[in-house]
Amino acid sequence: MSNRTARMLTRVVRRLLHWQLPVVLSLGCVLLVLHRSGVGDRDTLTFLALQLVAYLIPGLLVWRWLRGRSGSLLLDGTFGLILGHAVTIALYLFCRWVGVPRAIWVFPVVTVAVFASVPALRRHWRPDPARAEPTWMTWGVTVGIGLLCLWYGGLTPMNPVGPPNLLWQSADHLFLLSIAGDARNHVPPTTPYVVDERLNYHWFAMVDVAATSWQSGLEMSTLLFRLQPLWSLLTGFIAFALLAERIGRRKAVGLVALGLAVLAGSVSLLHGATTTVVDSTLLLVNWVGSPTQGFGQVLAIASLYVIVGIVRGEDRGPRPWVLLALLTATLMGAKATFLPVIGAGVALVALVGMMRERRLPGPVVAVGLLLGAELLFAQVVLFGGASQGLVLAPGDDFRVLGASIGVPAATGALTLTAVCACLFFGWFAPLTGAGVLARFPTGDRPALLDPAAILVTGMVVASVGVVVLLAHPGYSEYFFLRSGLPFGYLLVAWGLVAATALVPGRRTVVVLGSAGATGLGLVLLARMLSRRDLSVDGTAWRALVLVVAAIVATGLAGWLGGRLSSGLDRRARLVLTLAAAGACTVGMASVRTVDLARQLPISRGDYSGLPARLRALPVGGIDAARYLRAHTSPDDMLATNAHLRIPNDSTGDARGFWLAAFAERRVVVEGWAYTATANDEAPSPASAFRVPYWNPALLALNDAVFDQPSVGTLRALVGRYPVRWLVVDRRYHADLAGLRSLLPVHRRYGEVTIFRVDPVR
């Protein structure tokens, strides 16, 4: 073999190992998990092709142009993909408003044409070879994608998209699907399941689903509950690693952050404290649990990437501000909980800067003003000044939270104090990374005084503070926690890599590994000892002992790190001591890896054995709804006799959303929960789902059409609203014989009968 041939083969193998094989394996994981989750292969390929053509390529080109330079393909592709969705949302709002929703294709078509034809812009098609990700980084991302797909495949049976399990679909997911359906047909959307009620909700994520539906023709439920969740999850994790890389100024920080995001959760000292409320780290914040939060997380990471460059002074000129405005404006309507959390971090950067330099840093203040203006616009215009059910109730929610992990709500103050101490320790544990940075030098100051470190620290502290001060019937205040807490692990990753850089060698690996194993063992032991209910004040001492033990173990790990660092200079010993303490808390958080392993083998899930009385949807309901979707105008309205989440619900749970969700049409009165009026009418946050409808005259007229049908009642309803079909859920009372005498044209689908209103005889 000649030297030339050998060199050629070497280049081919390197290219194969560097990015081709990782890309193939990553795509294989995605295809496999979606296939096993009930998504057709054709739908998956259509979705992937759409992401490439309509979002990634044009978004990448615009991202590079606005940044003024090219980076690696992984970096520009990831953030370009996110930017592509942000631009498409803005364009869709206009196109849908003027009645030409498919005109959103103008963005990819025009962008590609301009960047291909203008000579000065052609350079943006090429990545910068000097900024290429190393092979170990691409393989680290591939392993992370594989683990995420494995975990995602275990969650999808809990969120069905096909019969028979779909009949038990959760009220929250039906609520989101109904909003997405209305956003597909109207801008601005309104609350589709009850008339005359504005939509005071974070609805831009649903606009993204609607735009994708118009572009691809894919079913809305498949997009919302399968394809977009996985997109959000994987894109968010890759972007998180790239954000860590920028903050820590080393690619190794990105890889460590990615590992922590996948494997580490909130520190849970109490047995049973593994719910999504307690564990508010990145893995459990996704579209499966909350599409708005998952989509907002992706936009927030991209926004923070730009903000870090501005507050550090690395990115100057007008283009970064255009980029930031595009991303944060979309974030404003996707999940506004991120804006005050990020704003708190920016405010802390401004405060520290003023204290150090005796003047306000201009770019930091400008970022804060932009976020403040967007938050004000969102609250006043998008959300109509509604409180969304949030109330000021310092500490009250901890009783409800305690009950979710085995602490009765009526227990004494000492027990609740102990529970709060356990939770606070877990939430603030990521800030141990800040301890390392406090002593790690970058230039002429400690790394902790870097604007990026201050920004993240402020976000973590603010997100915990909001949870303490606010309460909501559906734990929505914890979305503030989820909007800030995950970023604390950026500090941990930065601190650990900084320690290994300052104190290189096998000794550091042994010290940090031992400290992490100590933390993991402590939490496993603590959770074993806390299996008994914390039902009386006397048992609170066990919880307090667990907190003290965790603090002592963290300190002990740091002390041992210092002892094992003999022979090093004072600064290196201190850094290694703090890093060992941080590694101990990482070990405590890694108990989630044990929890995830216990879920294997993954169950496929089967709801069909549940009682029929618990079904949210009637048999045949989806077929009836899709018939109506195909045979009505988007401006036509429906009327129904079903108003509750499940029939014969003695509690009056008014979360009945299935008809609006699957028909993609507005309904006169279906349910009325999750509205600003319901939240205002409720005597307490916990009763917001069950308040009576505030317009009894309209409800009586609507129900009279079904219970006592007559030409007069029908004309009264049709004369008030453009009702064209009546949908009878036969699980509820209705005079079918009377309706047939008035409206002989009808169809029947299982437990659903539909009648065409026009003409009325």
C-alpha positions, 0 to 999 in steps of 0.5 A: 500500500502506497503512502498516498493510499494510506493517508487517504484511508486514514483521512476516511477513517478519521472522518468516519469516526469523527462525525459520520458514524456518530451521526448515523448512530444518533439518527438510528437511536431516534428512528428506533425510539420513535418507531417503538413509540408508535410513530410511522417511519414515513412520519419520522422521515418527513419530520426530519427532512422538514427540520433539515430543509425548513429550519436547520439550513436557513437558521444556520445561515442566518445564525452565522450572519448575525454572529459575523463568523462561522463556528463548528458545524455542531454549534452553528447547526444546533443554535441555527435550528433553534433560531429557525424555529424562532423566525418561523414562529414570528413569520407564521403569526403574520402569515396565519393572521392574513390567511396564508399560513403556507407562506411561511415557506418563504423563509427557507426559500428566500434565505437559501436563495440569498445566501447562495446568490450574494457573493459576500454571504457565500462564506457562511455556508462553510464551517470554521475548521479551526473550531471543529468539535473534537472526536471525543465531544461528538462521541460524548454527544452520541452517547448522551443522545442514546441514553436520552432516547432510552429514557424517552422510550420509557416515558412515551407509554405514559402519554398515549397517542393511539387507541385504546390507551388514548381514551385515558389521555390526560387533561393537561395534554388535551388542553395543549392540543386544543390550543395548538388546534386553534393556533393552526386556524386562528391568530391570535388564538383564544380559549377554544373550549369555552366562548368569550374567554381570551387565551392568557397562556404561553401559546407560542410553543403551540404556534410552532406545532401549528406551523410544522403541521402546515409545512408537513401535513403531519397529525397535530397529536403526533407532533405534539406528543411524539415528534416535537418532544424528542426534538426539544429534548435532544436539541436542548441537551446539545445546546446545554453542552455548547452553552457550558462550553462557552461559559467555561471556555473549554470544550471539556466543560461542555462534555461534563455538563452534558453528562451531569444533565443526563445523569444527575438530578436534584439531590433527594435525601428523602425516600419518595422525593423523586417526583417531577416537582422535586427533581427540577433538573434538565432531564425532567423538564421536557415536552412530555411533562410540559411542552411549553417548558421544554420548548422554552428551555431550548429558547432560553439556552440559546438566549443565554448563549447570546447574553453571555457573549454580550455581558462579557463584551465578547460580542459587540455591534448591533447584530448580537442584539438582533439575535437576542431580540429574536430569541427572547421575543419568542421565549416571551410567548413560549414560557415567560417564567424564564424572563424574570429568572434570567432577568434576576441573574442579569440584575445580579451581574449589574449589581456586582459590576456597579460595586466593582467598577462604581458604575452601571455596565451599559450592555448589562443594563440594556439586556435587563431593559430588553428582558423587562420590556418583553416581560411587561409586554407578555404580562399586559398584552399576551396574558391580559394582566392575568395572574394565571392562578399564582398567588403570593403565599410564602411557604404555604405550598410546602405542606402540599409538597410534603404530602406528595412525598409522604408527609401529611398536610396537617403535620407539625411545623418541625416536620415541615421545617425538616422537609424544607431543609432537605429540599433546600439542600438539594436545590442549592447543592449545584452552587458548590461549583461556585465555591470552586470558581471562587478560588479559581483565577481567570486573568486578574480575578476569581472565576466566580466574578466572571459575569457568566458565573454571576448570571447563573448564580443569580438565576438559581437563587431567584428560581428557589426564591419564587418557589418559596413565595408563590403558590399555584393549584397545579404546582405551576410556581415550580416552573420558575424553579425549573427555569433556573435550577438546571443551569446550576450544573453549568457551575458544577461542570465548570468548577470540576474542569477548572480543578482538574486543569489547575491540579492535573494528575491521577491524584485529582481523579482519585479524590474527585471520584472518591468524593462522588462515590461518598455522596452517592452512597450517602443519599442511597443510605439516607433514602433507605432510612427515610422509608418510614412516613414522616407523620409526626414531629418526632420523626422530623429529627431523622430528616434533620439528621439527614441534612446534617449528615449531607453537610458533614459528608460534603465537608468531610469530602473536602477535608480529605481532598485537602489532605490528599493534596499535600505537596501542592501550593496553598491555592491548588490545595484549596481548589481541590478541597472545594472541588471534592466537596462539589464532587460529593454533591454531584454523587448525591445527585447521581442517585437518579441514575440508579432510579432510571436503571430500575425502570428497565426493562421498559414497560409498554404500558396499557391503560385498557384495564382501567375502569371505563368511568375514568376515560377522558374520551368517549369511544369513537370520539376521535373519529367523530372529531376528525370527521367534523374537522374535515367537514367544517370551516375553521370559523364554524363552532360546535356545541356539546353536552359534555363539560367534565373531565370524566362523566359523573365526576362528583367533584365537578372537575371542568377540564373537559377539552377533548372535542376542541382538541381533536376537532380543532374547532371552537366549542360554545361550552365544553370545559372552563378550567385553566382560564383566567376567569376560573382562577379569579372565581376560585376561592382558593388555588386548589379549587380552580378546576372545580368552580361553577361556570360563571355564565349560568344563562349561557350554560342553561341555553347550551344544555337545553338544546340537548336536554329539551331540544326545540326549534326555539332553543336551537335558534337562540343558540345558533343566532348567538354563535355560529354553531353548525354541529351538535356533538352528543357524548352519550355518557352524559344525558341528552334527549336523542329522540328529540334531537332526531325529530329536529335534525334528522341528518346525523352520524354515530361514532361509538358513544358519540352522535353528531347532528348537523344544525343547518337547516333547522326544521 
